Amino acid sequence: MSLADTRTRLLEDTTLTGRAFSEAWTKAVDDWLTDRFVAATESPDRAGMALVAVGGYGRGDMAPGSDLDLLLLHRAKLPPGEVAQRIWYPIWDEGLKLGHSVRTESEALTLAAEDLDTATSLLTVRHLAGDPDLTSSLAAAAVEKWRKRAKKNLATLRESVAARQARKGEVAYLLEPDLKEGRGGLRDIHALRWAEIGRPVLDAGDHTALSEAEEVLFNARVELHRITGRNGDRLTLDQQDAVGEALGMDADALMAALSSAASTVAWIADETWDRVGVATSSGPSLLGWRSRERAPGLVVRSGQVHLEASVDPTVNPDLVLETANLAAAKRSRIARDSLLRLAERGVTPEVGQGWSPKTRQLMVELLGHGHDAVAVIEALDHVGLWERFIPEWAGVRNRPQRNAYHRFTVDRHLLETAANAVAFTDKVARPDLLLFGALFHDIGKGVPGDHTVEGMALIDEIGPRLGYDAEDTAVLRDMVRHHLLLPDVAVRRDLSDAATITAVADAVGDRGRLELLAALTEADSLATGPAAWGRWKADLVGELVRRVDHHLAGGDLSVLVTEEFPDQRQRELLAAGKVAVRAEGDELELVAPDRPGLFARVAGVLALHGLDVLTADATAEDAMALERFRVTSKFSSMVAWDRVETDLMLALDSRLAIEARLAARVATYSQGATPVGLAPASIRFDDGASRVATVVEISAPDRIGLLYRVLRAFTELDLDVRVAKVQTLGETVIDTFYVTHRDGSLVDGPAFRAELERALEHAVS
């Protein structure tokens, strides 16, 4: 049986998952390569030549898509070129990826002295065939050279790890992690073991913890390769269900397990490389920092916060937070032995016991350190200290958010939101409530049910525990209740409609809550992901806040300066009665004779050119229509408006087959099945959102030409679209339309609404 056939057979055996597959595949490759060596040399133990596995293959870490890293080792003056070809070519013929080299021991060691990747690959050499003395000599010499240059090698390795982590991001907290190269991934485990060979850097318990985490990460990597059929290590959203199923769990359980494993690896790695950095530093010795008055019993030495030996953690109830604050302020880590002392003996508030004012103030100070506090809090959480302050954290720890909108797990998202909120603490009257509101706004995601409703119930317990009275607790509860209010209304409702402003004002209640919610909105959005915040959304939220604040202050909405639509220039264009197109930046403005389906035609042309509509406004006067679109391109930051205008003129003249062209575009850019984790399409009528139009809100998986088809449905039923608010959140579009009958009346008849709903359901299907 060929090696490719063996690989296929092993892949089809779904009982061989993770490490079991790796062991079976490694043995099959070993046996096959041994046969190739014998055939190439006509000897199983050819003197002066050895076939050696290095790197991942040397470790025996063989996922389905792993490369074969091989070294043909030989003594000087022995010409191995023909032998190498007899081994390499059959591997290529099998369709396997090969990393290969032919070197003497001296050549390999010389290159290793200059190249980190070569040096580390030689730390895991494994004999396959030929002269075993050659392999054992190289293995011993590589380790000896590595240890002799340990200080330099570990410093270089530390820099390499930091650079790689910065490029690849987190494994523990990202929606779609890189299982191998990300921070907390398999490569971090390898790097720690390489460092350990150079000099002991790991604590006794680290070896077991790393091995357990490695099994979780490696098993997922094997199944990822099996499912995708390629050597890729980023576990994307659409692959997580299948990988989880292969490992006997659902996707949420898989991602939680990966997050937990990666958190362990990252914590050990961070602490280890911190100590390595101190040990390999050529700078002056750090004598330390201490302040008997500000932080008695604590000293910052060699970049870490230490508890002095004389300190009794059982005496000071605020020592944990004092230590954490010092670490965040000095941008340092809490030394491992000190952190463990705090975990074992430190005093934290008893469950059900209210915090003292000092404890609450120390927590506010810790959160106030912003992003410098995140790593410190994660260290507290790793040893169980954070949960002793906030028991509800257990529900959100490592909890995935499996949608393309969020980029972090729930726990990391909350910490990032709190860190972002620090930038707004000087803009609100109660910065403490802002920071706690940011920290707890999604805390309800840790329990089943609607996360907003559950979060409000949890705040009723958390607020008093923090030492807040009923009024402040009510503010925190309202921050949880309304943390999505401003962004949702800003992008889905007509901000010029007084009904929109009064509804938000009634929900918020007062200006103090409004300023807290405005700050929370931006902090939360920035922590969510790139699609959640931008200039367009910031402008809309800012305008909404301005109007609501004016209303809450007792002002008359009619006196607010606002953008007039249509303005004087646009009215003149309407009065001229001629077709006019103005396209600039991200905005298209069209004046044309009014007729049914005009709005849909324009939307269709935009879709043909890969343009997503962000907002749209329309009006008509004296048989002329004015339409304004704000768009974003799927393919480029610059819109090719000349091409758009050409097709637009054809469409207005009924000389462009929009429906057929869109069908062809869909076929060319087939989107396949609906991505996992997306809610089904929904259609909702909001009768309280406007007094002058019926508001229809549509949520549906994004599809090419979706807006065109929806607008066609409105046209078919002879409805006018007064305002369209369109946004795309990841793979989901949420479109809101203010519609009326042609005579301006509301769409309120139950039979007609049912027919409209039927038409819209067909349009989004």
N, C-alpha and C positions, 0 to 999 in steps of 0.2 A: 504493500500500500504506500502511495506517495505521502510525503509530509503534508501536502495540502489536503489530501483526503483524510488523513488522521486528524488534522485540525478541524475539518468540517464535522467529522464524527464526534469529536469532543464537544464542539459547539452545540450540536444537536442533542447532546445528553444534558438535559436541563437539571439533572441531579448534581452535576458537577458545577457548583457555583463558587465564586470567590477563590479562596486559597486552594480548594480541592481541584478546581480547574487548573490553576497555575501549576500545581505539583504534577498533574497528569501531563500537561502540555510541555512542561520543562523536561520531564523524563523522556517524552517522545522525541523532542528536539535533540536532547543529549544522545540518545541511541542513534538517531538518524545521522547526526554529525560525526559520531564515532565511526559509523560505517563509511561515510564520505572520506574521512581522513585515512582510513585503512585502504580504501580504493585508490586514493590519490598518492599514497606513499608506499603501498604494497607492504605495509607493516603496521600492526596495532600499537607498537611502542617504539616508533622510529626514533633512534638516538639523535640528539642534537636538534630536535624539532618538537613543538608541542602546540596543540590547539587549545586555546584558553578562553573561557567565558569571562567577560568583564562587565562592569556597570550593572544595569538592572538584571540582565541575564545571569551575570555572575552571582547576584543575590538570590536568584531564583524567583524574581518577581515578574512572572510572565502573564500579562493580560493578553487577550486575543489579538490586540493590535500592536503589541510591543515589538520593538526592533530587536534584532539579534546583534548584540555587541560582541565581536570576536576579535581576538588577537592571535595571529600565527607567529609564535615565538620561535626564534632560531638562534643558533650559535653563529658567531662571525665566520665569514668565508663560505658559508653554506648557501647556495643559490636556491631560495624557496619559491621563486616566481611561478614556475610551472605548477608546483604543488598548490599554491594559493589559488590559481585559476581553476584547478580541478575541484576545489572546495567552494569557492565563491559562486561560480556559474550555476551549479545545481541549486544553490539557495535562491538565486534570482529566478531560475526557471520555475521554482515552486511559488513564485509570486510574493516572497517574503521580503521585508525591508531589512537591509543589512548595514550595520556599521562595522567596518573592517579595517585592519591594519596589519602590516607585516614588519616586525621589528626585532632587533636583538634586545636583550635585557638592558644593556647600556643605553641604546637609543630610546627605549621606553622611559627609562628613569630620567634621561636628559630632558625629554619633552615634558615629563611630569613636573620637573623643577620650574618650568616656565608657564605651564598651562594648568589651571585649577581643575578643569573637567577631566583631563587625563590623569592627574594625580588622584582624584577621588575615585575614578573608575578602576584604578589599580588596587584600591583598598578592598575590593570584593572579587579578586580573581578566583576562578574556580577551574580546576583541571578537567579537561574533557578527554583528550587523547594524546598519544605521543609520549615524550620523555617527561615523567612527573617531576624529575629533579629540576628541570628548567622552570616549571610552574612554581614549585615551592621556593626556589631561589628568588624568583621575581617577587612573589608575594611577601617574603620576609624582607627583601631589600626595599620594596615600596613602603611598607609600614615603617621600617627603620628611618628611611629618608623623611617620611611624613612627620615622624616624632621629633627628629632632629631639627626640623624647621617648624615646630609646632606653633611658636609664637607668631611667626609671619603667616603661616598657613591659616591659622584660626582667625587672625585679623582680616585676611583676604576673604576667607569664607564668610565671616560675619558681614562684611560689606556686600558680598554677592547675595546673601540671603535678604538683606534689607532692600537691595535694588529689585530683586525678583518679587518680593512681597508688594512693593509699591506698584509694580507693573500689573500684577495679576489679581490684586485685591484679596478680600477675605474668603475663606471657605465657610466659616461658622455663621456669618451673618448675611451673605449675599443670596439673592434669589436663585441665581444660576452660577454656582461656584466652580472654580477650576480645582478638581480633586487632587491634582498632582502638584501644580506649581503655586497655587494660592497660599496665603498665610494660614497656617494650621493644616496644610495638606501633606501629602506623602513626601514631597521633596524636603519639607522641614524636618521630618523624622529622619530621612537619610542624612541630612546635614548635621543633625545632632549626633548621630552615630559616627560620622566621620570625625567630628570634633572630639568625641570620646576616645577614639583611637589615638588621637594626637596627645591628649592628656585628659585625665578624669574631670569631666565637667558636670556630670549628671548625679543627682542624688539617688539613693538606693531605690526608692519607690518609683523613680521616673521610668526605669526600663519596662516595668510591668504596665504602667499607664500608657506608655507610647506603643507597646505591642498591642494592647487592647484597642487603642484608637486606630492603629494601622489596619487591623482586621476589618473594622467598619469601613474605612476609606477604601481599602484595596478591594474588598468584596464589591462595593458599588462601582469601582472603576472597571472591574472585570465584566460586570453585567452591562455597563454602559457600552463597552467595546462590542460585546456580543450583540446588543440590540442595534447599534448604529452600523456595525460592520466596518468600523474605521478606528484609527488611533487618534481619538480626540478625548480630552479630559474635562471639558466644560459640560457639566450636567445641566442641560437646558430644561425649561419648564415642560415642554412637550414630551420629554423622555422620562420624567420622574415617576410617573405612574407605572410604566413598564419595568423600570429598574426596581422599584419597590416590590412589585408583584413577583419578580424573579427571586427576590430575597425574602418573600413570605410576609410582606407588610404593605400597608398603603403608603401613598406618597408622602403624606404628612409625617407618618412615623419614620420613614426613611430620612426625610430632611431634618427632623428633630435629632435623630441619631447621628447624622453627619455633623450637624451643628455642635452637638455635645462633644463628639470626638475631636473635632477641629478646635474647639475652645480649649480642650485639655492640651492639645499639641501646642497651640499658640501661647498658652500661659507658660508652659514649660520652656518653650523656645525663647520667649521674650526674657524670662528671668535668667535663663542660661546665657544668652548672648549679651545680656547686660553685664553679667559677671565676667564673661570672656572679654568684653570691651575694657573693663577696668584692669583685668590681668594683663592684657596685651598692650595697654596704653604706654606710650613712651613719654607722656607728659609728666609734669610734676605730681608728686603724691598729694592726694586730697586729704587734708587734715580734718575736714568735716565742718559742719555748721551746727550750732546749737543756740538756743535761747531759753534760758531758765524761766524767763518771764512769759514768753509767748508759747513755748512748747516744752514744758518741763518733762524730762525723761526721754526726750526724743533727740536724735542726732542724725544729720545727713552726712553720710560718709561714703566716698567713692561712688557717688551718684545714686545712693539708696538711703531710704529712711530706716533707721534702726531704733528699736527700743533698747534703752540702756539696761544692763543686767540687773540693776537695782530696782527697776520698775516692777510693781505688782499690778498686772492688768485688772485684777479683781477689785481694786480700790477706787479707780477713777471711772465712773460710768460713761464718760464722754471720750475716753482715750481712743477708741476705734475711729471716731469721726475726726478727732484732733490729728491723729496719724494720717488719715486719708487726706485731710486738708493740707497738711504740710507736704505730702507727696505731690499733690496736684499743684500746689503753689511753686514747688521747686522743680516741677516736671520730672519727678523721680519715681522710681518704683519703691514699694514697701519691701524691704528685705524679706526673703522667704521665711527665715527662722522667726523673724518678728511677726510676720503675718500669721504664721501658724500658732505662735504664742497668743496672739489676739483671738484667733479662732477657738483655741482650746480654753482660754481663761478670761477673755475679754467680757466685759459687762455690756449688755445691750438691753433696750427696753423689753420688759416682759409682755407677752401677748395679752392684749386687753388692757394694758397699762398705758396711760397717756404719756406723751413725751414732755419733758421739761422744756421751758422756753429756751434754755441754752442748747439742748439737743436739737430742737427745731432750727435754731439760728445756725448751728454748725452744719446742719444738712443744707440749709439755704446757701451757706458759704461754699460748701462743696459743689453743689450744682452750679453756683456762680462762677466757678473756674472754667466752665464751658467745656470745650473739647479736651482740655488737659485733664478733666476729671473722668473722662470715659474709661480710659485704661485702668485707672485706680478703682473705679466702681466695679469693673469687670473682675479685677483681682479679688476684691471683697466678695463678689458673688461666687467666685471659683472655690473659695474655702467656706462658703455658707454664711458669711457675715451679713451680706446685703439682705438676704431673705429674713434675717432676724430683725431687721428694721422694718422691712416691707414684706410680710408673709405672702401677699398677693403676687409677688414676683415669681413665685414657683409656677404659676399658671402661664406666664408669658415667656419664661426662659426657653431659649432655643426654639420658640414657636414660629414655624414658617408662615409666610404670607404668599401663597402660590398664585400670584397674578403678576402680570407684566407691569403693573403700575407701581408696586412697591419693590424696592431693591434690598431691604433689610428684613431680618427676622423681627418679631414684635419687640423683644427686649432691646435690641440694638436701635430700632426705630425710636423707641421712647427716649433712650439716652441721647440720641442724635437730636431729637426735637428739643429736649431740655437744653442741650449745648447750644443749639441755634438761638434759643429764646434769650440767651444772655445778651445778645446784641440789642435787644429791645427793652431791657430792664430799666434804662434811663428814660423811657418814653411812657411808662405806666406808673400809676400811683402806688400799686402794690406789686413790686417785683417778686416778692415771695410767692404770692398766689400764681403769678405767671409761671414761675419755674416749676411749682408743684403741679399746676394744671397741665403743663407740657409733659411732665414726667408721667402723669396718670391718664392722659386723654384717651388712650387706647387700652387701658388696663383691663377693660371688660372683655378683650379678646382672649383672655386666659380662661374663660368659662363658657359653656355652651349658651347659645341664644344670641339675641341682638347685642352687639358689643357696646352700643351706646346705652341701652337700657341697663345691661348688667354692670357697666362701668359706673353709672349713676348710683346704683345700689351699693357698689363697693365704696364709693366716695362717702356715702353716709356712715360707713365704718371707719374709713381712713381719716377723714377730716378731724373728728374728735380725738382720734389716736394721736394725730400730729399736735394736738393741743389747741385746735381752732374752735371758736364758738360757732353757734348755729348759723350766724350770718355769713361768716367766711366759708363755712362748709357749703352753704347754699351757692356761693359764688363758684367754688370748685365744681360743684355738681352741675351748674349751668355751663361751665367751660367744657365739661364732658358732653353734656346734652347737645350743645350747639357748636362743637368743634368743626363740623363740616358745613355749618349754615352759610357763612359768608362766601366761601368758594363756590358752593353749589348754586346759590342765588346769583352770584356775580356772573357766572358763565351760562346760566340757563334761563334767566329772566330778563325782561326789558327794564332797565334801570331808569328809564324816563317815565315809567308808569308809577303813579303815586301809590297804587295798591301794593306794588312790590316793596316800596320803602316803608310804608306803614306796617306791613306784615312783619318785616325784619325787626323794626323798632319795637313792635309789640312782643316779639319773641325774646329779644335781648333784654329789654327792660330799662336799662339805664346806661349812661355814657361810660361809667367805670367798667362795666362788663364789656361794652363795645370795644374799648381800647385793649382790654385783655384778649378778646377774641381776635381782634385784628392782628395783634402780635403773634398769637398762637397759630393763626392761619398761615402766616409766612414761615414761621419756624417749622411747622408740621409739613408744609408743602416742600420745603427745601430738603427735609429729611426723607421724604417719600421717594422722590426720583426725578429725573430730568423732565418727564412729561407733566409733572405736577405744578411747576412754577416757571414763569417766564414773563417777559415784559407785557405781553397781551393780558395775561391773567392778573398780574400785579396792578395794571392800570384799571381793570374792571373792579377788582376788590377795593382798590383805593377810592374809586368813584362811589361805589356802594357805601363804604364807610363814611365818606364825606357827606353823602346825602342823609344817611341814617342819623349821623351825629347832629346834623343841622336840625332834623326833625325832633330828635330827643331834647335838643336845647330850646325847643319851642318855636323854631323858625318856620317860615312859610316855604314850602318846597317850590312854589311857583317863582320865587325870586332868585333861586339859585341860577348862577350862570352855567349854562349847559350847551353842548354842541347842538346846534339846530339842524334838523334834517327834515326836509331839504333846506339848505341855506340859500342865501340870495343868488349866488352864482348858479346853483343847481336849479332854482326856480326859473332863472332866465333861460337855461338850457331846455327846460320843459316847455316854456312858452314859445321857444323857437320852433318846436315841432319837428326837429330833425334828429336822425340817428347820430349819437355822439358816444365815443368810447374813450375813456381815460384810464390808463393802466400805469401804475408807478409803484415801485417797491413791492409791498405785499397786498396792494389794494387795486381792485377793479371797479370802475364806475361805468354804468351803461345807461344811456337814455335812448328809448326806442318806442315806437307805437305800442300801446298797451294791447295785449291780447292774451287769451287763455294759454297757459303753458310756457309763457316767456321765461319765467323764473326757472322752470325745469330745464329748458333748452340751455340756458347759461350754465346751470349746474352740470349738465351733461358734458358740455365742452370743457369745463374745468376738470372734470373727472378724466376725460380723454387725455389730458396733458399731465396727469398725475398730481393734480392740485387738490389739497383738502381745504374745505371751506371752514374757517373759524367762526366768522359771524357774517350775517347777511341782513340787509335792511331793504325794504321796498316801499314805494309809494306811487300814487298815480294822480295826475291832474290833467283835465281836458284831453282825455284819450291818449296821453303820453305817460309812459312808465319810467320811473327812476329806480335803479337797483344798484346796490353797493355791496361788494364782497371783500372780505379780508381772508387771505388764503395763506397756506404754507405748502411748500413743495416736498414731495416724497423723495426727490432725487437730487435736488440742488438748492443752494441758498439763493440763487438767482433764477427768476422766472423768465422764461423766453416769451415775453408778452407779444412779440410780433407774430409768432406762430399761433398763439391763442387768439389774437384779434382776427387773423385770417379765417380760422375755423368758426369764430363767433359770427362773422359776417355771413358766412355760408349758412350757418344754422338759422340766422334771422331771416334769411332769404329762402328757407326751406329747401336748401340744396346740400344738406349734410345728414347722412343716415346715422344719427346719433345712436339709436338702439342697436343697430348692427355693429357699429364700430365698438361700442362698449362691450358687446358680447365677444367680439374678437379679442379685445384687450383682456377680458376676464380669462379667455382661453389661453392667451399668451402668458399672462402672469397669474396662473392658477394658484389660488390660495389654499387648495386642498380642504381638509376637514377643519371644522371649527376648533381652535386651540383649546386644550383642556383648561378647566377652571373658569371658563366664561359662563356667566349667567345667560339663560335663554332670553330672546327678545321680549320686550314688554312695552305696552302702550298705555299711557295714563292721561286722563283728562283732569286738569286742575282748575276748578271753577272759581277758586278764591284768589287766583294769582293776578287777575286783571278784570277791570270793569268794562273794557271796550273790545275785548277779543276773547275767544276761547283758546286756552293754552293746552297744547297737546305735547306731551313729552314722550320721546321714543328712545329706548335703550336697546342696542342690538350689537352683535358682533360686526366688526367693520368689514365691509365688502366694497370692491370697486363699483362706483356708480350708485351707491346706496342712496345718497341724497337725491340724485336724479330720479330714482324710482319712487321715492317717497313724495317728491314734489309732483310727479306724474299722477300719483294717487289723489292728491289734493285737487289737481286740475280736472281729473276725470269726474270728480263730484262737484265741480264748479265752485270751488272754495278759493278765497283770496288769502295768501300768506302775507301778513302785514310785517312781521319781524321773524327772523330765524336766528337762533343761537345754537351754534354747532361746536362741539368739541370732541376730540378723540382722546380717550384714556387707555393707553396701551393698545389692546386689540378691540376695545369697545368704543362705540360712538354713543354719545348722549346728546340728542338733538331736541330742541324745544322750538315749537312753532306757535305763533300768535295768529290764529286764523278766524275768518268770518265768512258768512255768505256774501255773495256779490253785492247785496244791498246794505252790507255793514252789520247785519244782525248776528247774534251769537249762535254758535252751533250747539244747541241744547236739546233738540228733539231726540228721545231715546232710540227710536227706530233708525233715524239718520246716523246717529252716533255709532250704532251697531254696524251699519253698512260701512262707515268710514273706518272703523276699527278693522273690519274684515279686509278692506282694501290695503290698509297699512301693514297688516300682518303678512299679506301676500308680498308686499313690496320689500319687506326686510327678511323674508324667508330665503 
